[in-house]
Amino acid sequence: MNEIFIVDNFLSDKECDDLVELYHKTENLEINDGIWSGRARWPKYSEQQENKLIHERQQISEEYFDKKFEIDNLHLMVWKVGHKMTPHSDYGSHNEYPHREFASIIYLNDNYEGGNLVIPELKFVNRPKKGQLVTFRGGKLFHGVTTITKGTRYTSICWFKMI
């Protein structure tokens, strides 16, 4: 079985643009952890957005991996010039999130430079495409994001725990 599930055009351009707009309309919750602070938003989604971002995303990921999932911590995220993430496990540096077996990302734009998803163990580098869904074993596979060198990257992120 493949470790990475990719669906191009999972969201339409309009759906992506609407989510970027929703990001900007959503109040910032201060989280002082050095990673998510000032960058993450937990908006109130429309029923249609929720169906796509939660239910459809979960269903096709479950079918691909032949597992049953429950979603954890769905949010929108901004990545500006200089932001990056070194390879890490979603279990956390001290195993504080042992339930985060799978990571799921939807790219809401692609008009930026850098910001590639890398999974060194698999020699995998993904140049994100607007509307693309990527789900992978984020707990097991160390992964990171290359430095944003131009523009701003927007994503919809969640984790799945197996049930």
Disulfide bonds with the S-S distance in Angstrom:
none
